Structure formats: C-alpha cells, structure tokens
Amino acid sequence: MNRRFATIAAFFHEMTHQRYVIPLLHHWMEFATEKSFTWRDLNTLGWPDFSQLWLE
C-alpha cells in the first residue's frame, strides 16, 4: 500500500513539476476569511466569480 501511494505521489509530483498539469485548488473557504478580498458571488460549481472580486 505504501509503495503504491509513493508511486502515485511521485507521478503527480512529476506532472505538476513539469507543468503538464497545473492544479487549481478549490479553497474558497480560505478566501471567505481573507480580510483583503471580498467575494460577491460563487458560481454554480462553488468557485468564486473572479469578475466580481474587489479589494476593500
């Protein structure tokens, strides 16, 4: 099991390190607590609507 996990982790590390894949992290809850940004609305998938972002 650990060997399998290490193989998968190495594969994804290489994919992101070579920039074949750039992960988009879905951490909108962190943005909700961030004081410098205000999110007006989330889209239907729960992602922030970047067109509605403003700084306070």
C-alpha positions as CSV (number, residue, x, y, z in Angstrom):
1,M,0.0,0.0,0.0
2,N,2.8,2.5,0.9
3,R,4.7,1.6,-2.3
4,R,1.6,2.2,-4.3
5,F,1.0,5.6,-2.6
6,A,4.6,6.6,-3.2
7,T,4.4,5.7,-6.9
8,I,1.2,7.7,-7.3
9,A,2.7,10.7,-5.4
10,A,5.8,10.6,-7.5
11,F,3.7,10.5,-10.7
12,F,1.7,13.6,-9.7
13,H,4.7,15.4,-8.4
14,E,6.4,14.9,-11.8
15,M,3.2,16.0,-13.7
16,T,3.0,19.2,-11.7
17,H,6.7,19.9,-11.6
18,Q,7.0,19.6,-15.4
19,R,3.8,21.8,-15.6
20,Y,1.9,19.3,-17.6
21,V,-0.9,19.8,-15.1
22,I,-1.4,22.9,-13.0
23,P,-3.8,22.2,-10.2
24,L,-6.5,24.7,-9.4
25,L,-7.1,24.5,-5.7
26,H,-10.7,24.8,-4.6
27,H,-10.2,26.6,-1.3
28,W,-13.0,29.2,-1.4
29,M,-13.4,29.0,2.4
30,E,-10.0,30.4,2.9
31,F,-10.9,33.4,0.7
32,A,-14.0,33.9,2.7
33,T,-11.9,34.5,5.8
34,E,-9.3,36.6,4.0
35,K,-9.8,40.3,5.0
36,S,-8.3,41.9,1.9
37,F,-10.7,40.3,-0.6
38,T,-14.4,40.3,-0.8
39,W,-16.2,37.7,-2.9
40,R,-19.5,38.9,-4.2
41,D,-20.8,35.6,-5.5
42,L,-19.9,32.0,-6.2
43,N,-20.7,30.3,-9.5
44,T,-22.8,27.1,-9.7
45,L,-19.8,24.9,-9.1
46,G,-18.9,26.8,-5.9
47,W,-15.9,28.6,-7.3
48,P,-15.5,32.3,-6.7
49,D,-16.6,34.5,-9.6
50,F,-13.4,36.3,-10.4
51,S,-15.2,39.0,-12.4
52,Q,-16.9,40.0,-9.1
53,L,-13.8,40.3,-6.9
54,W,-12.8,43.6,-5.4
55,L,-10.4,44.8,-2.8
56,E,-11.5,46.5,0.3
